[in-house]
């Protein structure tokens, strides 16, 4: 992924990503986990408005711990913490707008997150 991103640029990568998300939403009947920037594409946003979307919210400090400051992610080159903050600040309104549910994940294990999502879905299931 990183090679594609670097060789062809973010715009090309995002178009391929949007096409992959559209295909997955059409063909897959289950959980689809999207990368942080995937929801920025207008076409993806439109498709997600028709879905149940869970925003896995995370604070900057927890995100930095998870990703690490010596990351190989193309968008995080340079001042990793400042770049992460800028990305989170820019993306958060889109995430919040699309979300039907939000789970703050800072102090949760993966199993805790899954249990909370399951609980939310059960509480909001259509009869």
VMD Tcl script that draws the C-alpha trace (Angstrom):
set ca {
  {0.00 0.00 0.00}
  {2.71 2.46 0.92}
  {4.47 1.92 -2.43}
  {1.26 2.59 -4.34}
  {0.60 5.70 -2.27}
  {4.11 7.06 -2.82}
  {4.41 6.07 -6.49}
  {1.03 7.33 -7.68}
  {-0.02 9.86 -5.04}
  {-2.84 10.15 -2.56}
  {-5.53 11.09 -5.11}
  {-4.93 7.90 -7.12}
  {-4.84 5.82 -3.97}
  {-8.13 7.36 -2.73}
  {-9.90 6.60 -6.04}
  {-8.82 2.96 -5.86}
  {-9.84 2.87 -2.21}
  {-13.29 4.33 -2.99}
  {-13.86 1.72 -5.69}
  {-12.81 -1.07 -3.32}
  {-15.14 0.23 -0.59}
  {-18.07 0.43 -3.04}
  {-17.45 -3.15 -4.16}
  {-17.12 -4.39 -0.59}
  {-20.34 -2.67 0.48}
  {-22.17 -4.24 -2.43}
  {-20.75 -7.76 -2.16}
  {-19.96 -8.27 1.54}
  {-22.61 -8.97 4.15}
  {-20.77 -8.27 7.38}
  {-18.42 -5.88 9.12}
  {-16.31 -3.65 6.92}
  {-13.49 -1.79 8.66}
  {-12.34 1.30 6.78}
  {-9.04 3.08 7.03}
  {-8.99 6.59 8.44}
  {-9.10 8.47 5.15}
  {-11.54 6.22 3.30}
  {-14.58 8.17 4.47}
  {-13.28 11.42 2.97}
  {-14.32 10.43 -0.55}
  {-17.76 11.95 -1.36}
  {-18.93 8.77 -3.09}
  {-17.99 6.68 -0.09}
  {-19.78 9.11 2.21}
  {-22.94 8.76 0.14}
  {-22.76 4.96 0.28}
  {-22.11 4.98 4.02}
  {-25.20 7.11 4.68}
  {-27.20 4.01 3.76}
  {-25.33 1.82 6.28}
  {-24.96 1.42 10.01}
  {-21.64 3.13 10.79}
  {-19.76 2.86 14.06}
  {-17.15 5.56 14.64}
  {-14.31 4.14 16.73}
  {-13.25 7.36 18.40}
  {-9.77 7.69 19.84}
  {-7.88 10.49 21.56}
  {-4.64 11.82 20.10}
  {-2.55 10.30 22.89}
  {-4.12 6.85 22.48}
  {-3.77 7.04 18.68}
  {-0.11 7.98 18.98}
  {0.51 5.02 21.30}
  {-1.17 2.63 18.87}
  {0.48 3.89 15.70}
  {3.82 4.78 17.24}
  {5.92 7.79 16.44}
  {8.28 5.92 14.11}
  {5.53 4.93 11.72}
  {5.84 4.02 8.05}
  {2.47 5.52 7.11}
  {2.87 7.97 4.21}
  {0.59 10.63 5.66}
  {2.48 10.62 8.94}
  {5.94 11.47 7.67}
  {7.69 14.31 9.49}
  {6.21 15.56 12.77}
  {4.06 12.52 13.48}
  {2.16 13.87 16.50}
  {1.32 17.22 14.84}
  {0.28 15.47 11.63}
  {-1.91 13.02 13.55}
  {-3.60 15.90 15.37}
  {-4.26 17.73 12.12}
  {-5.69 14.58 10.51}
  {-7.88 13.79 13.51}
  {-9.14 17.37 13.71}
  {-9.94 17.47 9.99}
  {-11.57 14.04 9.83}
  {-13.52 14.01 13.11}
  {-16.48 16.08 11.79}
  {-16.90 13.68 8.85}
  {-16.71 10.64 11.12}
  {-19.24 12.15 13.52}
  {-21.58 13.11 10.69}
  {-21.61 9.61 9.22}
  {-21.75 7.68 12.49}
  {-24.91 6.03 13.67}
  {-22.99 4.97 16.78}
  {-19.75 6.08 18.46}
  {-17.50 4.03 20.71}
  {-14.63 5.75 22.51}
  {-11.87 3.16 22.37}
  {-9.03 4.73 24.38}
  {-9.18 2.40 27.38}
  {-10.84 -0.59 25.72}
  {-9.40 -3.84 24.46}
  {-10.44 -5.13 21.04}
  {-12.81 -7.56 22.77}
  {-14.33 -4.69 24.78}
  {-14.89 -2.68 21.59}
  {-16.51 -5.64 19.86}
  {-18.78 -6.26 22.85}
  {-19.82 -2.60 22.98}
  {-20.60 -2.56 19.26}
  {-22.61 -5.76 19.60}
  {-24.53 -4.22 22.49}
  {-25.28 -1.06 20.47}
  {-26.50 -3.08 17.51}
  {-28.71 -5.25 19.69}
  {-30.18 -2.18 21.42}
  {-30.93 -0.55 18.09}
  {-31.97 -3.58 16.03}
  {-35.08 -3.23 13.95}
  {-37.79 -5.67 15.00}
}
mol new
graphics top color blue
foreach p $ca { graphics top sphere $p radius 0.5 }
foreach p [lrange $ca 0 end-1] q [lrange $ca 1 end] { graphics top cylinder $p $q radius 0.2 }
display resetview
